[in-house]
Every structure is written in C-alpha cells, then in structure tokens.
Amino acid sequence: MYGWIWRHLPGPLGLRLLQVVVLIAAVVALLFFVVFPWVEPMLPIDSGGSTG
C-alpha cells in the first residue's frame, strides 16, 4: 500500500517527501480529533488511579 501511494504522488523526491509528511500529519490529526474521541466511550477503561 505504501509503495502504491509513493508511486502515485506527483513531483520530484523533495515534493514527494513533503506530501508524505502532510499525509501522515493529516492521518494523525484525523485519529486524534475524530476517531479516538468517538471510540473512547466504548473502551472499558477505568479512570481510577492508585491511592496511597
């Protein structure tokens, strides 16, 4: 899949690297701002901490 994306990006090496960085940043932002908040209520995580 990564090879397919790399082959379909236009431009020389420098531009391709910039496009890959932007794509990775967009995927990370989508995960943090959309996917993780949507999934978080469904996870069985107890927010209790240790008491001492």
C-alpha distance matrix in Angstrom:
0.0 3.8 5.4 5.1 6.3 8.7 10.0 10.8 12.7 16.3 18.9 19.8 18.4 20.4 19.3 15.5 16.2 18.2 15.7 13.1 16.1 17.1 13.8 13.9 17.6 17.1 14.9 17.5 20.3 19.1 19.0 22.4 24.2 23.1 21.3 23.3 26.7 26.1 25.2 27.9 30.9 29.5 29.1 32.1 32.7 36.3 37.1 40.3 40.8 43.1 46.8 49.1
3.8 0.0 3.8 5.4 5.1 6.1 8.6 10.0 10.8 14.5 16.5 17.0 15.1 17.0 16.2 12.5 12.7 15.0 12.9 10.0 13.0 14.5 11.6 11.5 15.3 15.6 13.8 16.0 19.0 18.5 18.5 21.5 23.6 23.0 21.5 23.2 26.6 26.5 25.9 28.2 31.5 30.4 29.7 32.8 32.9 36.4 36.8 40.0 40.2 42.4 46.0 48.2
5.4 3.8 0.0 3.8 5.4 5.0 6.1 8.6 10.1 13.4 15.3 15.5 13.9 16.5 16.0 12.2 13.1 15.9 13.9 11.6 15.0 16.6 14.2 14.6 18.3 18.6 17.2 19.5 22.4 22.0 22.2 25.2 27.1 26.6 25.2 27.0 30.3 30.2 29.5 31.9 35.2 34.0 33.4 36.4 36.6 40.1 40.6 43.7 43.8 46.0 49.6 51.7
5.1 5.4 3.8 0.0 3.8 5.5 5.2 6.3 8.9 12.2 14.8 15.9 15.2 17.7 16.4 12.8 14.4 16.6 14.0 12.3 16.0 16.8 13.9 15.1 18.7 18.2 16.9 19.8 22.3 21.3 22.0 25.2 26.7 25.8 24.6 26.8 30.0 29.5 29.1 31.8 34.8 33.6 33.5 36.7 37.1 40.7 41.2 44.5 44.9 47.3 50.9 53.3
6.3 5.1 5.4 3.8 0.0 3.8 5.5 5.3 6.4 10.1 12.8 14.2 13.4 15.2 13.5 10.0 11.6 13.3 10.4 8.9 12.5 13.0 10.3 11.8 15.2 14.7 13.8 16.8 19.0 18.4 19.3 22.4 23.7 23.1 22.3 24.6 27.5 27.3 27.3 29.9 33.0 32.1 32.0 35.3 35.5 39.1 39.3 42.6 43.0 45.5 49.0 51.4
8.7 6.1 5.0 5.5 3.8 0.0 3.8 5.5 5.5 8.7 10.6 11.1 10.0 12.2 11.2 7.5 9.1 11.6 9.5 8.1 11.8 13.1 11.2 12.6 15.9 16.1 15.7 18.3 20.6 20.6 21.5 24.2 25.7 25.6 24.9 26.9 29.9 30.0 30.0 32.3 35.6 34.9 34.5 37.7 37.6 41.0 41.1 44.3 44.4 46.7 50.2 52.3
10.0 8.6 6.1 5.2 5.5 3.8 0.0 3.8 5.7 8.0 10.2 11.1 11.0 13.9 12.7 9.4 11.9 14.3 12.1 11.5 15.3 16.2 14.4 16.1 19.3 19.2 18.9 21.7 23.8 23.5 24.7 27.5 28.8 28.4 27.8 30.0 32.9 32.8 32.8 35.3 38.5 37.6 37.4 40.7 40.8 44.3 44.5 47.7 47.9 50.3 53.8 56.0
10.8 10.0 8.6 6.3 5.3 5.5 3.8 0.0 3.8 6.3 9.6 11.7 12.3 14.5 12.4 9.5 12.6 13.9 11.1 11.3 15.0 15.0 13.1 15.6 18.4 17.7 17.7 20.9 22.5 21.9 23.5 26.4 27.2 26.6 26.3 28.9 31.5 31.2 31.6 34.3 37.3 36.6 36.7 40.2 40.4 43.9 44.0 47.4 47.8 50.4 53.9 56.2
12.7 10.8 10.1 8.9 6.4 5.5 5.7 3.8 0.0 3.8 6.8 9.0 9.6 11.2 8.7 6.1 9.4 10.4 7.6 8.6 12.1 12.1 10.9 13.6 16.1 15.7 16.4 19.3 20.6 20.6 22.4 25.0 25.8 25.7 25.7 28.1 30.6 30.7 31.3 33.7 36.8 36.5 36.5 40.0 39.9 43.2 43.0 46.4 46.6 49.3 52.6 54.9
16.3 14.5 13.4 12.2 10.1 8.7 8.0 6.3 3.8 0.0 3.8 7.1 9.1 10.6 7.8 6.8 10.5 11.0 9.0 11.1 14.1 13.8 13.5 16.5 18.4 18.0 19.3 22.1 23.1 23.3 25.5 27.7 28.3 28.4 28.8 31.1 33.5 33.7 34.6 36.9 39.9 39.8 39.9 43.4 43.2 46.5 46.1 49.5 49.7 52.3 55.6 57.8
18.9 16.5 15.3 14.8 12.8 10.6 10.2 9.6 6.8 3.8 0.0 3.8 6.8 7.9 5.7 6.2 9.7 10.2 9.6 11.9 14.4 14.6 15.1 17.7 19.4 19.6 21.2 23.6 24.6 25.3 27.4 29.3 30.0 30.5 31.0 33.1 35.5 36.0 36.9 38.9 42.1 42.2 42.1 45.5 45.1 48.2 47.6 50.9 50.8 53.4 56.6 58.6
19.8 17.0 15.5 15.9 14.2 11.1 11.1 11.7 9.0 7.1 3.8 0.0 3.8 5.7 5.5 6.2 8.8 10.2 10.7 12.3 14.5 15.6 16.4 18.4 20.2 21.1 22.6 24.5 25.8 26.9 28.7 30.4 31.5 32.3 32.6 34.4 36.9 37.7 38.3 40.1 43.5 43.6 43.2 46.4 45.8 48.9 48.2 51.3 51.0 53.3 56.5 58.3
18.4 15.1 13.9 15.2 13.4 10.0 11.0 12.3 9.6 9.1 6.8 3.8 0.0 3.8 5.5 5.1 6.2 8.7 9.8 10.5 12.4 14.3 15.2 16.4 18.4 19.9 21.0 22.6 24.3 25.6 27.0 28.6 30.1 31.0 31.2 32.6 35.3 36.3 36.6 38.2 41.8 41.8 41.1 44.2 43.4 46.4 45.8 48.8 48.3 50.4 53.7 55.4
20.4 17.0 16.5 17.7 15.2 12.2 13.9 14.5 11.2 10.6 7.9 5.7 3.8 0.0 3.8 5.4 5.2 6.3 8.7 10.0 10.8 12.5 14.3 15.5 16.8 18.5 20.2 21.4 22.7 24.5 26.1 27.2 28.5 29.9 30.4 31.6 34.1 35.4 36.0 37.3 40.9 41.2 40.5 43.6 42.6 45.4 44.5 47.5 46.8 49.1 52.1 53.8
19.3 16.2 16.0 16.4 13.5 11.2 12.7 12.4 8.7 7.8 5.7 5.5 5.5 3.8 0.0 3.8 5.4 5.1 6.2 8.6 9.9 10.6 12.2 14.3 15.3 16.4 18.4 20.0 21.0 22.4 24.4 25.8 26.7 27.8 28.5 30.1 32.4 33.5 34.3 35.9 39.3 39.7 39.3 42.6 41.7 44.7 43.8 46.9 46.6 49.0 52.1 54.0
15.5 12.5 12.2 12.8 10.0 7.5 9.4 9.5 6.1 6.8 6.2 6.2 5.1 5.4 3.8 0.0 3.8 5.4 5.0 6.2 8.7 9.8 10.4 12.2 14.2 15.2 16.4 18.3 19.8 20.9 22.5 24.3 25.5 26.3 26.5 28.2 30.8 31.6 32.2 33.9 37.4 37.4 37.0 40.3 39.6 42.7 42.1 45.3 45.0 47.4 50.7 52.6
16.2 12.7 13.1 14.4 11.6 9.1 11.9 12.6 9.4 10.5 9.7 8.8 6.2 5.2 5.4 3.8 0.0 3.8 5.4 5.1 6.3 8.7 9.8 10.6 12.3 14.2 15.4 16.6 18.3 19.9 21.2 22.6 24.2 25.4 25.5 26.7 29.4 30.6 31.0 32.4 36.0 36.2 35.4 38.5 37.6 40.5 39.8 42.8 42.3 44.6 47.8 49.6
18.2 15.0 15.9 16.6 13.3 11.6 14.3 13.9 10.4 11.0 10.2 10.2 8.7 6.3 5.1 5.4 3.8 0.0 3.8 5.4 5.2 6.3 8.6 10.0 10.6 12.3 14.4 15.5 16.5 18.3 20.1 21.1 22.3 23.7 24.4 25.7 28.0 29.3 30.1 31.4 34.9 35.5 34.9 38.2 37.1 39.9 38.9 42.0 41.6 44.1 47.1 49.0
15.7 12.9 13.9 14.0 10.4 9.5 12.1 11.1 7.6 9.0 9.6 10.7 9.8 8.7 6.2 5.0 5.4 3.8 0.0 3.8 5.4 5.1 6.1 8.6 9.8 10.4 12.3 14.2 15.2 16.3 18.3 19.9 20.8 21.7 22.3 24.1 26.4 27.3 28.2 29.9 33.2 33.6 33.3 36.7 36.0 39.0 38.3 41.5 41.5 44.1 47.2 49.4
13.1 10.0 11.6 12.3 8.9 8.1 11.5 11.3 8.6 11.1 11.9 12.3 10.5 10.0 8.6 6.2 5.1 5.4 3.8 0.0 3.8 5.4 5.0 6.1 8.5 9.8 10.6 12.3 14.1 15.2 16.5 18.3 19.8 20.6 20.7 22.2 24.9 25.8 26.2 27.9 31.3 31.5 30.9 34.2 33.5 36.6 36.0 39.2 39.0 41.5 44.8 46.9
16.1 13.0 15.0 16.0 12.5 11.8 15.3 15.0 12.1 14.1 14.4 14.5 12.4 10.8 9.9 8.7 6.3 5.2 5.4 3.8 0.0 3.8 5.5 5.2 6.1 8.6 10.0 10.6 12.2 14.2 15.4 16.5 18.1 19.5 19.9 20.9 23.4 24.9 25.4 26.6 30.1 30.6 29.9 33.1 32.0 34.8 33.9 37.0 36.7 39.2 42.3 44.3
17.1 14.5 16.6 16.8 13.0 13.1 16.2 15.0 12.1 13.8 14.6 15.6 14.3 12.5 10.6 9.8 8.7 6.3 5.1 5.4 3.8 0.0 3.8 5.5 5.1 6.1 8.7 9.9 10.4 12.2 14.2 15.3 16.1 17.5 18.4 19.8 21.9 23.2 24.3 25.6 29.0 29.7 29.4 32.8 31.8 34.7 33.7 37.0 36.9 39.7 42.7 44.9
13.8 11.6 14.2 13.9 10.3 11.2 14.4 13.1 10.9 13.5 15.1 16.4 15.2 14.3 12.2 10.4 9.8 8.6 6.1 5.0 5.5 3.8 0.0 3.8 5.4 5.1 6.2 8.6 9.8 10.5 12.4 14.3 15.3 15.9 16.3 18.1 20.5 21.3 22.1 23.9 27.2 27.5 27.4 30.8 30.2 33.4 32.8 36.1 36.4 39.2 42.4 44.7
13.9 11.5 14.6 15.1 11.8 12.6 16.1 15.6 13.6 16.5 17.7 18.4 16.4 15.5 14.3 12.2 10.6 10.0 8.6 6.1 5.2 5.5 3.8 0.0 3.8 5.4 5.2 6.2 8.6 9.9 10.6 12.3 14.2 15.1 15.0 16.2 18.9 20.1 20.4 21.9 25.4 25.7 25.1 28.3 27.5 30.6 30.0 33.2 33.2 35.9 39.1 41.4
17.6 15.3 18.3 18.7 15.2 15.9 19.3 18.4 16.1 18.4 19.4 20.2 18.4 16.8 15.3 14.2 12.3 10.6 9.8 8.5 6.1 5.1 5.4 3.8 0.0 3.8 5.5 5.1 6.1 8.5 9.9 10.5 11.9 13.7 14.4 15.2 17.4 19.1 19.9 20.9 24.4 25.2 24.8 28.0 26.9 29.7 28.6 31.9 31.9 34.7 37.7 40.0
17.1 15.6 18.6 18.2 14.7 16.1 19.2 17.7 15.7 18.0 19.6 21.1 19.9 18.5 16.4 15.2 14.2 12.3 10.4 9.8 8.6 6.1 5.1 5.4 3.8 0.0 3.8 5.5 5.1 6.1 8.6 10.0 10.4 11.4 12.5 14.2 16.1 17.2 18.5 20.0 23.2 23.9 24.0 27.5 26.8 29.7 28.9 32.4 32.8 35.8 38.9 41.4
14.9 13.8 17.2 16.9 13.8 15.7 18.9 17.7 16.4 19.3 21.2 22.6 21.0 20.2 18.4 16.4 15.4 14.4 12.3 10.6 10.0 8.7 6.2 5.2 5.5 3.8 0.0 3.8 5.5 5.1 6.2 8.7 10.0 10.3 10.2 11.9 14.5 15.3 15.9 17.7 21.0 21.3 21.2 24.7 24.3 27.4 27.0 30.5 31.0 34.0 37.2 39.8
17.5 16.0 19.5 19.8 16.8 18.3 21.7 20.9 19.3 22.1 23.6 24.5 22.6 21.4 20.0 18.3 16.6 15.5 14.2 12.3 10.6 9.9 8.6 6.2 5.1 5.5 3.8 0.0 3.8 5.4 5.1 6.2 8.5 9.9 9.8 10.3 12.9 14.6 15.0 16.0 19.5 20.2 19.6 22.9 21.9 24.9 24.1 27.5 27.8 30.7 33.9 36.4
20.3 19.0 22.4 22.3 19.0 20.6 23.8 22.5 20.6 23.1 24.6 25.8 24.3 22.7 21.0 19.8 18.3 16.5 15.2 14.1 12.2 10.4 9.8 8.6 6.1 5.1 5.5 3.8 0.0 3.8 5.4 5.2 5.9 8.0 9.3 10.1 11.6 13.5 14.9 15.7 18.9 20.2 20.1 23.5 22.5 25.2 24.1 27.6 28.1 31.2 34.1 36.7
19.1 18.5 22.0 21.3 18.4 20.6 23.5 21.9 20.6 23.3 25.3 26.9 25.6 24.5 22.4 20.9 19.9 18.3 16.3 15.2 14.2 12.2 10.5 9.9 8.5 6.1 5.1 5.4 3.8 0.0 3.8 5.6 5.4 5.4 6.6 8.7 10.3 11.1 12.7 14.3 17.3 18.1 18.6 22.2 21.8 24.8 24.2 27.8 28.8 32.0 35.0 37.9
19.0 18.5 22.2 22.0 19.3 21.5 24.7 23.5 22.4 25.5 27.4 28.7 27.0 26.1 24.4 22.5 21.2 20.1 18.3 16.5 15.4 14.2 12.4 10.6 9.9 8.6 6.2 5.1 5.4 3.8 0.0 3.8 5.8 5.6 4.7 5.8 8.5 9.6 10.1 11.6 14.9 15.5 15.4 19.0 18.5 21.6 21.2 24.8 25.7 28.9 32.1 34.9
22.4 21.5 25.2 25.2 22.4 24.2 27.5 26.4 25.0 27.7 29.3 30.4 28.6 27.2 25.8 24.3 22.6 21.1 19.9 18.3 16.5 15.3 14.3 12.3 10.5 10.0 8.7 6.2 5.2 5.6 3.8 0.0 3.8 5.9 6.4 5.5 7.1 9.7 10.5 10.8 14.1 15.5 15.2 18.5 17.4 20.0 19.0 22.6 23.3 26.6 29.5 32.3
24.2 23.6 27.1 26.7 23.7 25.7 28.8 27.2 25.8 28.3 30.0 31.5 30.1 28.5 26.7 25.5 24.2 22.3 20.8 19.8 18.1 16.1 15.3 14.2 11.9 10.4 10.0 8.5 5.9 5.4 5.8 3.8 0.0 3.8 6.5 6.7 6.5 8.8 11.0 11.4 14.1 15.9 16.5 19.8 19.0 21.4 20.3 23.9 25.0 28.5 31.2 34.1
23.1 23.0 26.6 25.8 23.1 25.6 28.4 26.6 25.7 28.4 30.5 32.3 31.0 29.9 27.8 26.3 25.4 23.7 21.7 20.6 19.5 17.5 15.9 15.1 13.7 11.4 10.3 9.9 8.0 5.4 5.6 5.9 3.8 0.0 3.8 5.9 5.8 6.2 8.8 10.4 12.7 14.0 15.2 18.8 18.7 21.4 20.9 24.7 26.2 29.7 32.5 35.7
21.3 21.5 25.2 24.6 22.3 24.9 27.8 26.3 25.7 28.8 31.0 32.6 31.2 30.4 28.5 26.5 25.5 24.4 22.3 20.7 19.9 18.4 16.3 15.0 14.4 12.5 10.2 9.8 9.3 6.6 4.7 6.4 6.5 3.8 0.0 3.8 5.7 5.2 6.2 8.5 11.2 11.6 12.5 16.2 16.4 19.6 19.7 23.4 25.0 28.4 31.4 34.6
23.3 23.2 27.0 26.8 24.6 26.9 30.0 28.9 28.1 31.1 33.1 34.4 32.6 31.6 30.1 28.2 26.7 25.7 24.1 22.2 20.9 19.8 18.1 16.2 15.2 14.2 11.9 10.3 10.1 8.7 5.8 5.5 6.7 5.9 3.8 0.0 3.8 5.4 5.1 5.8 9.2 10.2 10.1 13.7 13.2 16.3 16.1 19.8 21.3 24.6 27.7 30.8
26.7 26.6 30.3 30.0 27.5 29.9 32.9 31.5 30.6 33.5 35.5 36.9 35.3 34.1 32.4 30.8 29.4 28.0 26.4 24.9 23.4 21.9 20.5 18.9 17.4 16.1 14.5 12.9 11.6 10.3 8.5 7.1 6.5 5.8 5.7 3.8 0.0 3.8 5.6 5.2 7.5 9.7 10.5 13.8 13.4 15.8 15.3 19.1 20.9 24.5 27.2 30.4
26.1 26.5 30.2 29.5 27.3 30.0 32.8 31.2 30.7 33.7 36.0 37.7 36.3 35.4 33.5 31.6 30.6 29.3 27.3 25.8 24.9 23.2 21.3 20.1 19.1 17.2 15.3 14.6 13.5 11.1 9.6 9.7 8.8 6.2 5.2 5.4 3.8 0.0 3.8 5.8 6.9 8.1 10.0 13.6 14.2 17.0 17.1 20.9 23.1 26.7 29.4 32.8
25.2 25.9 29.5 29.1 27.3 30.0 32.8 31.6 31.3 34.6 36.9 38.3 36.6 36.0 34.3 32.2 31.0 30.1 28.2 26.2 25.4 24.3 22.1 20.4 19.9 18.5 15.9 15.0 14.9 12.7 10.1 10.5 11.0 8.8 6.2 5.1 5.6 3.8 0.0 3.8 5.7 5.5 6.7 10.5 11.4 14.6 15.4 19.1 21.3 24.7 27.7 31.0
27.9 28.2 31.9 31.8 29.9 32.3 35.3 34.3 33.7 36.9 38.9 40.1 38.2 37.3 35.9 33.9 32.4 31.4 29.9 27.9 26.6 25.6 23.9 21.9 20.9 20.0 17.7 16.0 15.7 14.3 11.6 10.8 11.4 10.4 8.5 5.8 5.2 5.8 3.8 0.0 3.8 5.4 5.4 8.6 8.5 11.4 11.7 15.5 17.7 21.1 24.0 27.4
30.9 31.5 35.2 34.8 33.0 35.6 38.5 37.3 36.8 39.9 42.1 43.5 41.8 40.9 39.3 37.4 36.0 34.9 33.2 31.3 30.1 29.0 27.2 25.4 24.4 23.2 21.0 19.5 18.9 17.3 14.9 14.1 14.1 12.7 11.2 9.2 7.5 6.9 5.7 3.8 0.0 3.8 5.6 8.0 8.8 10.9 11.7 15.2 18.0 21.5 24.1 27.7
29.5 30.4 34.0 33.6 32.1 34.9 37.6 36.6 36.5 39.8 42.2 43.6 41.8 41.2 39.7 37.4 36.2 35.5 33.6 31.5 30.6 29.7 27.5 25.7 25.2 23.9 21.3 20.2 20.2 18.1 15.5 15.5 15.9 14.0 11.6 10.2 9.7 8.1 5.5 5.4 3.8 0.0 3.8 6.5 8.8 11.6 13.4 16.7 19.5 22.7 25.5 29.1
29.1 29.7 33.4 33.5 32.0 34.5 37.4 36.7 36.5 39.9 42.1 43.2 41.1 40.5 39.3 37.0 35.4 34.9 33.3 30.9 29.9 29.4 27.4 25.1 24.8 24.0 21.2 19.6 20.1 18.6 15.4 15.2 16.5 15.2 12.5 10.1 10.5 10.0 6.7 5.4 5.6 3.8 0.0 3.8 5.6 9.0 11.1 14.3 16.8 19.8 22.8 26.2
32.1 32.8 36.4 36.7 35.3 37.7 40.7 40.2 40.0 43.4 45.5 46.4 44.2 43.6 42.6 40.3 38.5 38.2 36.7 34.2 33.1 32.8 30.8 28.3 28.0 27.5 24.7 22.9 23.5 22.2 19.0 18.5 19.8 18.8 16.2 13.7 13.8 13.6 10.5 8.6 8.0 6.5 3.8 0.0 3.8 6.5 9.6 12.0 14.7 17.4 20.4 23.8
32.7 32.9 36.6 37.1 35.5 37.6 40.8 40.4 39.9 43.2 45.1 45.8 43.4 42.6 41.7 39.6 37.6 37.1 36.0 33.5 32.0 31.8 30.2 27.5 26.9 26.8 24.3 21.9 22.5 21.8 18.5 17.4 19.0 18.7 16.4 13.2 13.4 14.2 11.4 8.5 8.8 8.8 5.6 3.8 0.0 3.8 6.2 9.0 11.3 14.2 17.3 20.7
36.3 36.4 40.1 40.7 39.1 41.0 44.3 43.9 43.2 46.5 48.2 48.9 46.4 45.4 44.7 42.7 40.5 39.9 39.0 36.6 34.8 34.7 33.4 30.6 29.7 29.7 27.4 24.9 25.2 24.8 21.6 20.0 21.4 21.4 19.6 16.3 15.8 17.0 14.6 11.4 10.9 11.6 9.0 6.5 3.8 0.0 3.8 5.5 8.5 11.3 14.0 17.6
37.1 36.8 40.6 41.2 39.3 41.1 44.5 44.0 43.0 46.1 47.6 48.2 45.8 44.5 43.8 42.1 39.8 38.9 38.3 36.0 33.9 33.7 32.8 30.0 28.6 28.9 27.0 24.1 24.1 24.2 21.2 19.0 20.3 20.9 19.7 16.1 15.3 17.1 15.4 11.7 11.7 13.4 11.1 9.6 6.2 3.8 0.0 3.8 6.4 10.0 12.4 16.0
40.3 40.0 43.7 44.5 42.6 44.3 47.7 47.4 46.4 49.5 50.9 51.3 48.8 47.5 46.9 45.3 42.8 42.0 41.5 39.2 37.0 37.0 36.1 33.2 31.9 32.4 30.5 27.5 27.6 27.8 24.8 22.6 23.9 24.7 23.4 19.8 19.1 20.9 19.1 15.5 15.2 16.7 14.3 12.0 9.0 5.5 3.8 0.0 3.8 6.8 8.9 12.6
40.8 40.2 43.8 44.9 43.0 44.4 47.9 47.8 46.6 49.7 50.8 51.0 48.3 46.8 46.6 45.0 42.3 41.6 41.5 39.0 36.7 36.9 36.4 33.2 31.9 32.8 31.0 27.8 28.1 28.8 25.7 23.3 25.0 26.2 25.0 21.3 20.9 23.1 21.3 17.7 18.0 19.5 16.8 14.7 11.3 8.5 6.4 3.8 0.0 3.8 6.5 9.8
43.1 42.4 46.0 47.3 45.5 46.7 50.3 50.4 49.3 52.3 53.4 53.3 50.4 49.1 49.0 47.4 44.6 44.1 44.1 41.5 39.2 39.7 39.2 35.9 34.7 35.8 34.0 30.7 31.2 32.0 28.9 26.6 28.5 29.7 28.4 24.6 24.5 26.7 24.7 21.1 21.5 22.7 19.8 17.4 14.2 11.3 10.0 6.8 3.8 0.0 3.8 6.5
46.8 46.0 49.6 50.9 49.0 50.2 53.8 53.9 52.6 55.6 56.6 56.5 53.7 52.1 52.1 50.7 47.8 47.1 47.2 44.8 42.3 42.7 42.4 39.1 37.7 38.9 37.2 33.9 34.1 35.0 32.1 29.5 31.2 32.5 31.4 27.7 27.2 29.4 27.7 24.0 24.1 25.5 22.8 20.4 17.3 14.0 12.4 8.9 6.5 3.8 0.0 3.7
49.1 48.2 51.7 53.3 51.4 52.3 56.0 56.2 54.9 57.8 58.6 58.3 55.4 53.8 54.0 52.6 49.6 49.0 49.4 46.9 44.3 44.9 44.7 41.4 40.0 41.4 39.8 36.4 36.7 37.9 34.9 32.3 34.1 35.7 34.6 30.8 30.4 32.8 31.0 27.4 27.7 29.1 26.2 23.8 20.7 17.6 16.0 12.6 9.8 6.5 3.7 0.0
